[in-house]
Each structure stands twice: as C-alpha cells, then as structure tokens.
Amino acid sequence: MNFRTRRRPDDVELNFVPLIDVLVVLLIFLMVTTSFNRLGQLKVDLPQAAAEGAPAKSRQIELAISAEGKYAVDGVTLAADTPAALTAALRRVAEGQEAPVLVLSVDRLTPHERVVAAMVSAREAGLENLTFAVETAGTQP
C-alpha cells in the first residue's frame, strides 16, 4: 500500500526567495549608481547693483548679530537674546519714525537660525525695509 499522495503536473510551486534576492541586488545597484544633484552646484549669475544710499527722510536702525547669536540694536546689547525681546526693542527704537530702514550687520559665523529669527522679529515689529551690511572689496582687513 502506497499512502503517498501523488502530485499532479499542474501543481506548480513558486519559490519567491530568489526573486526577492534579485530585486534587492537591483535596488542596491540603483542606489549606488544614482547621482544626486545638489542645489549648491547651480551656477547663479547675480545682478550688479550700484544703489545710492537710503533717502534722507528715513532713519536707519542698526541691528548687529554676533557669532554667538547676541543681538545689539543701535549699539545697545540686549540683555535677553530671545526673539520676543528683540521684537520689543525694535518696536521701541522705531516708534514714531516713518518707514525706518533696518540694517542687519551679521557676523559670518552667525547661525542662520538667528538671522531668520531677526528677520521675523523685524516683520513683527512693523519694519518693512530691511538691508544687509556688507564689506566691499577695498575695506576688508
């Protein structure tokens, strides 16, 4: 007596393990050979500007940000270096002036987060005109 069941020829058994292995190898190959473009590699041709100074009727408010992230408004260092304190100081200095210009003097090592926080504080204080102080080629030490 033979108790084994016979297989029918139409019972096909698929083994997915080799298929998965091949797909993983293809995925690794594509990940390794794909090149990613970086935005920093774009060639940007900046426009030339020969702007005159600010109009005589508008006053300039100077905001300096040190490399450590400390704020100074018109030469007075703020005790608290929070965005709320900066907003209050900018409102106090700009009070009663018509369209003052905020001049940001930022150290090259200042974290980007501090510059963005200063720009947000300026907007909240109602300062719409903003510019950055830069060194010209002849004034570098």
C-alpha contacts under 8 A as a table, 3 or more apart, distances in Angstrom:
res1	aa1	res2	aa2	distance
7	R	11	D	6.97
8	R	11	D	5.75
9	P	12	V	7.43
15	N	18	P	7.02
15	N	19	L	7.83
16	F	19	L	5.15
16	F	20	I	6.19
17	V	20	I	5.18
17	V	21	D	6.23
18	P	21	D	4.99
18	P	22	V	6.24
19	L	22	V	5.23
19	L	23	L	6.32
20	I	23	L	5.08
20	I	24	V	6.17
21	D	24	V	5.21
21	D	25	V	6.29
22	V	25	V	5.16
22	V	26	L	6.22
23	L	26	L	5.04
23	L	27	L	6.07
24	V	27	L	5.03
24	V	28	I	6.19
25	V	28	I	5.19
25	V	29	F	6.13
26	L	29	F	5.01
26	L	30	L	6.17
27	L	30	L	5.19
27	L	31	M	6.18
28	I	31	M	5.09
28	I	32	V	6.17
29	F	32	V	5.30
29	F	33	T	6.17
30	L	33	T	5.29
30	L	34	T	5.87
31	M	34	T	5.53
37	N	41	Q	7.53
38	R	41	Q	5.61
38	R	42	L	7.64
39	L	42	L	5.70
54	A	58	S	6.94
54	A	101	V	7.92
55	P	58	S	5.80
56	A	59	R	7.44
58	S	97	Q	7.83
58	S	98	E	6.64
58	S	99	A	6.08
58	S	100	P	5.20
58	S	101	V	6.72
59	R	97	Q	7.52
59	R	99	A	7.75
59	R	100	P	4.95
59	R	101	V	6.20
60	Q	100	P	5.75
60	Q	101	V	4.76
60	Q	102	L	5.86
60	Q	103	V	6.62
61	I	73	V	7.27
61	I	74	D	6.15
61	I	93	V	7.64
61	I	94	A	7.65
61	I	100	P	6.81
61	I	101	V	6.05
61	I	102	L	4.81
61	I	103	V	6.00
62	E	73	V	5.82
62	E	74	D	4.90
62	E	75	G	7.53
62	E	102	L	5.94
62	E	103	V	4.84
62	E	104	L	6.20
62	E	105	S	7.24
63	L	71	Y	6.96
63	L	72	A	5.69
63	L	73	V	4.66
63	L	74	D	6.24
63	L	75	G	7.88
63	L	102	L	6.94
63	L	103	V	6.03
63	L	104	L	4.98
63	L	105	S	6.10
64	A	71	Y	5.80
64	A	72	A	5.07
64	A	73	V	6.52
64	A	74	D	7.93
64	A	75	G	7.73
64	A	104	L	5.92
64	A	105	S	4.61
64	A	106	V	5.82
65	I	68	E	7.99
65	I	69	G	5.80
65	I	70	K	5.56
65	I	71	Y	4.82
65	I	72	A	6.54
65	I	104	L	7.63
65	I	105	S	6.34
65	I	106	V	4.94
65	I	107	D	6.42
65	I	110	T	7.14
65	I	114	R	7.84
65	I	115	V	7.71
66	S	69	G	5.14
66	S	70	K	5.29
66	S	71	Y	6.77
66	S	106	V	6.47
66	S	107	D	5.50
66	S	110	T	6.27
67	A	70	K	7.50
67	A	106	V	7.85
67	A	107	D	5.44
67	A	108	R	7.16
67	A	109	L	5.04
67	A	110	T	4.19
67	A	111	P	7.29
68	E	110	T	6.52
69	G	81	D	7.52
69	G	110	T	6.14
69	G	111	P	7.09
69	G	114	R	6.17
70	K	77	T	7.48
70	K	78	L	7.47
70	K	81	D	5.83
71	Y	77	T	5.92
71	Y	78	L	5.82
71	Y	81	D	6.19
71	Y	86	L	7.45
72	A	75	G	5.53
72	A	76	V	5.07
72	A	77	T	3.99
72	A	78	L	5.71
73	V	76	V	5.31
73	V	77	T	6.48
73	V	78	L	7.35
73	V	89	A	7.27
73	V	90	L	7.29
78	L	81	D	6.39
78	L	85	A	7.71
78	L	86	L	7.55
80	A	85	A	6.24
81	D	85	A	6.70
81	D	86	L	7.01
82	T	85	A	5.34
82	T	86	L	6.36
83	P	86	L	5.00
83	P	87	T	6.09
83	P	117	A	6.24
83	P	118	A	6.87
83	P	121	S	6.03
84	A	87	T	5.09
84	A	88	A	6.28
84	A	121	S	7.27
85	A	88	A	5.15
85	A	89	A	6.19
86	L	89	A	5.08
86	L	90	L	6.11
86	L	118	A	7.37
86	L	121	S	6.43
87	T	90	L	5.19
87	T	91	R	6.18
87	T	121	S	4.77
87	T	122	A	6.42
87	T	124	E	6.59
87	T	125	A	5.46
88	A	91	R	5.15
88	A	92	R	6.19
88	A	125	A	7.20
89	A	92	R	5.09
89	A	93	V	6.24
90	L	93	V	5.20
90	L	94	A	6.00
90	L	121	S	7.92
90	L	122	A	6.85
90	L	125	A	6.10
91	R	94	A	5.20
91	R	95	E	5.86
91	R	125	A	5.08
91	R	126	G	7.43
92	R	95	E	5.35
94	A	97	Q	5.62
94	A	100	P	6.73
94	A	127	L	7.84
97	Q	100	P	6.24
99	A	127	L	7.23
99	A	128	E	7.36
99	A	129	N	7.14
100	P	127	L	6.88
100	P	129	N	6.81
101	V	127	L	7.27
101	V	128	E	7.59
101	V	129	N	4.86
101	V	130	L	5.68
101	V	131	T	7.33
102	L	122	A	7.90
102	L	127	L	7.05
102	L	129	N	6.14
102	L	130	L	4.71
102	L	131	T	6.24
103	V	130	L	6.02
103	V	131	T	5.00
103	V	132	F	5.49
103	V	133	A	6.22
104	L	130	L	7.45
104	L	131	T	6.20
104	L	132	F	4.70
104	L	133	A	5.82
105	S	132	F	6.20
105	S	133	A	5.10
105	S	134	V	7.52
106	V	110	T	6.71
106	V	115	V	7.63
106	V	132	F	7.82
106	V	133	A	7.58
107	D	110	T	5.36
110	T	114	R	7.01
110	T	115	V	7.58
111	P	114	R	5.62
111	P	115	V	7.06
112	H	115	V	5.26
112	H	116	V	6.36
113	E	116	V	5.23
113	E	117	A	6.11
114	R	117	A	5.01
114	R	118	A	6.15
115	V	118	A	5.07
115	V	119	M	6.30
116	V	119	M	5.05
116	V	120	V	6.22
117	A	120	V	5.09
117	A	121	S	6.11
118	A	121	S	5.00
118	A	122	A	6.13
119	M	122	A	5.05
119	M	123	R	6.32
120	V	123	R	5.12
120	V	124	E	6.24
121	S	124	E	5.02
121	S	125	A	6.07
122	A	125	A	5.01
122	A	126	G	6.39
122	A	127	L	5.28
122	A	128	E	7.54
123	R	126	G	5.18
123	R	127	L	5.45
123	R	128	E	6.38
124	E	127	L	7.52
127	L	130	L	7.42
135	E	138	G	8.00
135	E	139	T	6.12
135	E	140	Q	6.48
136	T	139	T	5.56
136	T	140	Q	6.94
137	A	140	Q	6.09
